[in-house]
Structures are given as structure tokens and as C-alpha cells.
Amino acid sequence: MKKILSCSISGSIVLLVLALSTCVFCRTNITFTTGSQTTPGGSTISPTHTTTITKADWPTYNPPPRVDSAIDAHHNTNLIYHGGPVIDNIANVYLIFWIDPQYQEPTPQYIYLLTRFFQDVGSSPLYANMLQYTDAQGRAPTGVHLSGIKTDRTTPFPDAFRTSIGSDWGAYLHKEIIKVATSNGWDYHTAHNLFFLFPIVSNGCGAHGYLGDRSDEQNLQHGSPIADVYYPYANGQEQCVDAPQSPNHDHISDIAMGIASHELMEAVSDPYLIGWSDQNGNEMADKCPLPPATIDLQIAGNVTWHGNLYLIQEEWDNQRQGCVLEGP
């Protein structure tokens, strides 16, 4: 979801299996050559290398892809390319966990499981769905590299985090990202670096945008793409997703990984909010749910990547004109 809007990925769904048709991406080996890219602010990305995706290397996925007729009836138009950048080739992802010990602590497995998710997702069948969402030069997203992790326990939350639940906290979140990136020597100006901030506080579900889209960020125009994933627990209740299953025996972490997946796919396909979205402004994850019928009750999850279980919402597939858990 764009900017400060929160996402919700829940619902009871009637599902149909889609008969797959032949498409241009349904090949064993797919090769992309990426070159220089320019952000809306004029920053140039250095040329990158040729990447070959081999379908045999993708992890085994269970159950098979599905398309949800009920949701698709309300979002039955494909995504449209609006001419802006995508994060082509490899997205360099940086994770920042912002914890105020005076507020609350995350679950013991929270940081570990979110880190594992980003290590697995870039070579998953779900991420292969990104291959069809290219930029104007035909360059496609092909993977994720976990480039840095930082836990910040020294910066207290601003008072607004305690008193203004539901308000726009974007300026505080952007300031935290820039502070941590600067202290660690991370480049927050390039379009291939994607910063994920996980403040351990609840204020909606998640959002994405880019550094420099706010007037209080002096001397920064169209910096790196960013995403925020709030802590999905408040007032003794889990937030954002109604999912009684927990494949990793940690409901909060499983919900957060689902939100992170939602924001990752949208941030990569629409990093500067002029990439891929439908005629109503919905991005690829906004159009799709977390359908209960995709969940394997034996494992309490719906995908297995590198032997690890996840509970992940579907994403929109233009080729199949529906919501799927596996690429074209």
C-alpha cells in the first residue's frame, strides 16, 4: 500500500483453481540484462549485471497456485505501468528494528523470523511473479539481497507514538531511517536500496514510499525506497490479519512477515509511486487477500521456502489476471 495508508489482509474466501495458460514468462531459464536507471529526482543507478533465473532452482511450493474469484470480481483489472522505475535486478534490503524498551519488547523470535523471511523470499516462487513487472527498458526485479540489519534500542520513541495512535508518523519514521543509515554507512540515495523499518509499536499495519517525499526532509529529493511494518499487536489483541494458524508458533511474527511480504512486493514494483498500479490506484498486493483455503492445516502455513514455513497473502498476476502465490 502506498505511503502512510495501512493494509489489511484478511477475509473468508471462496477459491477456484485457475487453469494455467501459456505465457511469455513460463520458461525454464529467464535472462535479464539490467542497465543504468534514473530515479524521478535524477539520480542515476550504475549498470548492473546479467541475471539468469532457473526455474528448477526455485523452492518447492505447496499448495498449487489459486485465484480468488470473489476478490478478483472487485479488482478485475490488471496493473498498469505508469512509466516510473521498478527495483530491477536485485533489491538490496536493509532491516531496522526500532525498539523502545520502555514501551514494549517484540516476541523472542520476531527479529530472527523477519530476517529469515527476507533471506528466503528473493528466490521464492512468489517473488518470481515480479518478473513480469518490468520498467520502460524491460528490466525486471529478479531477487532480494539482505544487505544490512540493525536493532536500535537507544533512540526513545517520540511522544506522538504514545499519544497519537492513528496519526501520520511518517516524519519520525523517515528521520529514524536516515539516522540509522548514516551511522552505518548505508547509502539512502540509490533506488536499488530498500529500507524496511520495524518500529515495535502498533499504528496500522504497513506502508511504503521513499525518502524525500516529505517537506521536512531538507536537501533530500527522491532518496531510496522505504517501507514500514508496524508491530501487529496492541491492547492484548493481534492486529491486521485474522489468521488463527501460526506455522512458526509465533502469531505476531507470522502476521508481520505477511505484512512485510505485502509491502516488499509493492515497494519493488512501485518504489516511487509511479510504477505499477491499477486504474483505481491499487497496487499488486492491495488487490489480493490471505485466503484461508490456501492454508495447509497439517503445517498451518501456505508456502514452504527453503524448508521454512510461512503464511503469506497472494499477489496479483497480470498474466493470469488473478491472485496467486507462484509466479508466471
Buried (B, 14 or more C-beta within 10 A) or exposed (E): BBBBEBBBBBBEBEBEEBEBEEEEBEEEEBEBEBEEBEBBBEBEBEEBEEBEBEBEEBBEBBBEBBBBBBBBEEBEBBBEBEEBBBBBBBBBBBBBBBBBEEBEEBBEBBBEBBBBBBBBBBBBBBBBBBBBBBBEEEBBBBBBBBBBBBBBEEEEBBEBBEEEBEEBBBBBBBBBBBEBBEEEEBEBBBBBBBBBBBBBBBBBBBBBBBBBBBEEBEEBBBBBBBBBBBBBBBEEEBBBBEBEBBBBEBBBBBBBBBBBBBBBBBBBBBBBBEBBBBEEEBBBBBBBBBBBEBBBEEBBBBBBBEEBBBBBBBBBBBBBEBBBBBBB
